[in-house]
Amino acid sequence: MFLKKTQKEEDSSRTSPDRYLITYADLVTLLLGLFVILYVSARVDEERYKEFAKAFSDYFKPQKGQEDVHGTGLEPFQGVRKGIPEPVLPFPDRRSLKEIQSDIVKTLDSYIKKGELTIETRGPNIVITLPEKLLFQSGKAEIEKEGEVVLENLAATLQGLAKDQEVAVDGHTDSDPIKSFRYPSNWHLSVARAVNVAYLLISKGVPEHSVVVRGFGDQRPVADNSTPEGKAKNRRVEITISEQKPNVPNTKGYDANEFDTKK
């Protein structure tokens, strides 16, 4: 007994034996796309690679004079002791006031030896006294050329101060009253001189946040104003370098709740 084939079975029997090639071609296309994506994502930026390789090589380059570790042929890493990296300090280049004073003395040594300025310690602070004749003409606040040279040299030693290190620039006069169109009083003259000195220091690299300007007029004499020599000593600019104590109020404002008396 013979059964008649259905239309579906007849179509299936006529299917080409090479039909698998379509599936194979699709698979090859997908693989090609995959490898293209992998290739693109794996491309290396040669310039950045060279920079990274150089930095890596410099870091692990042994210091001069170092020997092999236990004869293993492995050289010790630069900046690493016993395999433990050195800690990163918050102020890697921070100088103490003593170190700052030493740097200033070295820089201004010729002026100190000539007696044109003085550097001393008052408690923990460093005080640099610059007389009027080194910086200004009588009754004026514009800095003379020689004074600019001194302050530029000083500014070079005060660059990179820590945030808690302060430079206070104080202007002082003698007791002789001054009354001119530009400077109505000794207060005005002392402040103008302090401002000009401070601004020059800032313009030469001293951190602006570290500088404080004050003018005292004739209120803080260091010598007797009854003699010309004493008056000359009183006409001065003092630069005081100090470290602020932790309890000094900050400049970020205050918490209003601290002043709430209703609590």
MOURLIN-V613674 format. One record per backbone hydrogen bond with DSSP energy under -1.0 kcal/mol. NH is the residue of the N-H (numbers start at 1). CO is the residue of the C=O. E is the energy in kcal/mol with one decimal. If there is no record, write none. Layout:
nh=NH co=CO e=E
nh=NH co=CO e=E
This chain:
nh=10 co=6 e=-1.8
nh=11 co=7 e=-2.1
nh=12 co=8 e=-2.0
nh=13 co=9 e=-1.8
nh=14 co=10 e=-1.0
nh=15 co=12 e=-1.2
nh=19 co=16 e=-1.3
nh=21 co=18 e=-1.6
nh=22 co=19 e=-1.5
nh=24 co=20 e=-2.4
nh=25 co=21 e=-2.7
nh=26 co=22 e=-2.2
nh=27 co=23 e=-2.2
nh=28 co=24 e=-2.5
nh=29 co=25 e=-2.3
nh=30 co=26 e=-2.2
nh=31 co=27 e=-2.4
nh=32 co=28 e=-2.4
nh=33 co=29 e=-2.3
nh=34 co=30 e=-2.2
nh=35 co=31 e=-2.5
nh=36 co=32 e=-2.2
nh=37 co=33 e=-2.1
nh=38 co=34 e=-2.4
nh=39 co=35 e=-2.4
nh=40 co=36 e=-2.4
nh=41 co=37 e=-2.4
nh=42 co=38 e=-1.2
nh=43 co=40 e=-1.1
nh=49 co=45 e=-2.6
nh=50 co=46 e=-2.4
nh=51 co=47 e=-2.1
nh=52 co=48 e=-2.6
nh=53 co=49 e=-2.8
nh=54 co=50 e=-2.5
nh=55 co=51 e=-2.5
nh=56 co=52 e=-2.6
nh=57 co=53 e=-2.3
nh=58 co=54 e=-2.8
nh=59 co=55 e=-2.1
nh=60 co=56 e=-1.8
nh=66 co=63 e=-1.8
nh=69 co=74 e=-2.5
nh=72 co=69 e=-1.9
nh=80 co=77 e=-1.4
nh=81 co=84 e=-1.4
nh=84 co=81 e=-2.1
nh=94 co=91 e=-1.5
nh=100 co=96 e=-2.4
nh=101 co=97 e=-2.6
nh=102 co=98 e=-2.0
nh=103 co=99 e=-2.2
nh=104 co=100 e=-2.3
nh=105 co=101 e=-2.6
nh=106 co=102 e=-2.0
nh=107 co=103 e=-2.1
nh=108 co=104 e=-2.8
nh=112 co=108 e=-2.1
nh=113 co=109 e=-2.5
nh=114 co=110 e=-1.4
nh=115 co=112 e=-1.1
nh=116 co=111 e=-2.2
nh=118 co=129 e=-1.7
nh=120 co=127 e=-2.3
nh=122 co=125 e=-2.0
nh=125 co=122 e=-1.8
nh=126 co=241 e=-2.3
nh=127 co=120 e=-3.2
nh=128 co=239 e=-2.6
nh=129 co=118 e=-2.5
nh=130 co=237 e=-2.9
nh=132 co=235 e=-2.3
nh=134 co=131 e=-1.1
nh=135 co=132 e=-1.0
nh=136 co=132 e=-3.3
nh=140 co=137 e=-2.0
nh=144 co=135 e=-3.3
nh=148 co=144 e=-2.1
nh=149 co=145 e=-1.9
nh=150 co=146 e=-1.8
nh=151 co=147 e=-2.5
nh=152 co=148 e=-2.4
nh=153 co=149 e=-2.1
nh=154 co=150 e=-2.2
nh=155 co=151 e=-2.8
nh=156 co=152 e=-1.6
nh=165 co=162 e=-1.8
nh=166 co=242 e=-3.1
nh=167 co=210 e=-3.6
nh=168 co=240 e=-3.0
nh=169 co=212 e=-3.4
nh=170 co=238 e=-3.1
nh=171 co=214 e=-2.2
nh=172 co=236 e=-2.2
nh=173 co=217 e=-3.1
nh=180 co=183 e=-2.1
nh=189 co=185 e=-1.8
nh=190 co=186 e=-2.6
nh=191 co=187 e=-2.3
nh=192 co=188 e=-2.4
nh=193 co=189 e=-2.3
nh=194 co=190 e=-2.0
nh=195 co=191 e=-2.8
nh=196 co=192 e=-2.2
nh=197 co=193 e=-2.2
nh=198 co=194 e=-2.7
nh=199 co=195 e=-2.8
nh=200 co=196 e=-1.8
nh=201 co=197 e=-2.1
nh=202 co=198 e=-2.4
nh=203 co=199 e=-2.5
nh=204 co=200 e=-1.0
nh=205 co=202 e=-1.7
nh=206 co=201 e=-2.3
nh=210 co=207 e=-1.5
nh=211 co=208 e=-1.3
nh=212 co=167 e=-2.8
nh=214 co=169 e=-2.6
nh=216 co=171 e=-2.7
nh=219 co=216 e=-2.3
nh=227 co=224 e=-1.1
nh=231 co=227 e=-2.4
nh=232 co=228 e=-2.1
nh=233 co=229 e=-1.6
nh=234 co=230 e=-1.6
nh=235 co=231 e=-1.6
nh=236 co=234 e=-1.2
nh=237 co=130 e=-2.5
nh=238 co=170 e=-2.3
nh=239 co=128 e=-2.7
nh=240 co=168 e=-2.7
nh=241 co=126 e=-2.8
nh=242 co=166 e=-2.3
nh=244 co=164 e=-3.1
nh=248 co=245 e=-1.9
nh=258 co=255 e=-1.8
nh=259 co=256 e=-1.3
nh=260 co=257 e=-1.2
